[in-house]
Amino acid sequence: MTTTRTLQSIKDQFAPSDRMPVVFLGHGSPMNAIEDTPFSRAWTTLGQSLPQPKAILVVSAHWMTNGTTLVDVSKMPRTIHDFYGFPDALYQERYPAKGAPDLARDVATLLASHKSGVDDTWGLDHGAWTILKFLYPNADVPVFQVSIDMSRGLEWQLEIGQLLSDLRDRGVLILGSGNVVHNLRALRFGGKPQDFAIEFDTLFADKLAERDFDTLSNPLELGNLLYQAHPSVDHYLPALTIAGASDKRDDLTFMTDSIDLGSVSMRSFIFHPS
C-alpha cells in the first residue's frame, strides 16, 4: 500500500516521459574535477548526449550508512569536500544545484521495505559533484543522493535499483558513482595495471553484458578476486544499483574502460532504451 501511494505521488509530481537511461561512472581521483583528463572529457561528451532529466538521483560510494538507506531531502545540497591533501583549488569547487525534497521523500517511502529514512544534512559528496559538473555544468537540474547500507549483502543494492527503476519513466536520471575495481592499497603510480584488476574488470564486464547479476552479487561466486578488487565493497555497490535499475529492453554501452593507477577501474557504463 505504501509503495502504491509513493508511485502515485511521483506520477502526480512528474508527468510521464520517455524512459531515461541509467548511468554508472567510475569517478576515480577527485583531481578529475579540475584537470583535463580523458575521464573528464568523456563525462562532458556524455552529458551532451544525455536527455535533460527533471531530477537526478545519485548513489555514490562515498555516502555509507549502517542499518538504513537514507535519502537526502535538503533544499540546497551542500558541496562536500570529503578528501584530504589535495590542492586548494579543489576545495574551492562548488556545485550549486537545488535539491528535490518532495521527490526525495517519495523515494524514501518507495524504499521503505529496505529500511529507508530521510536526512537533510548530507548534500553532494565528491562521488557526485565531481562528475555532475561535467554532465550538467549549469547545475540547473535538481539533484539528491541515496546512501548505501554497508550492513547488507551485495544483492541488497540490486534490489534497491529494481525499486528505483520506475523513476526512469518519470524523467529521473539514476546515476551511480564508484569504481568497478577500487583497491587503494595496490596503487601503482605510473605503473601497469595489476593482474587482479584486469581480471575482475573483465569478469564484471562480461557478466554485466550477459545480465548475470546473480554472479555479480554473490561473494561466493566471485571468491577471493572480489576481495582483491574491493577490500571494502563501497565503490562496487553503486554499480549493482545501476544494474538493478536496468531491464532486458535496454542496450548496454561501455565507456572509459581503462585501469588507472594500477588498481582503479575507470570503467563506466550506460543502460539505455533500445
Order of alpha helices (4+ residues) and beta strands (2+ residues): alpha-beta-alpha-beta-beta-alpha-alpha-beta-alpha-beta-alpha-beta-alpha-alpha-alpha-alpha-alpha-beta-beta-beta-beta
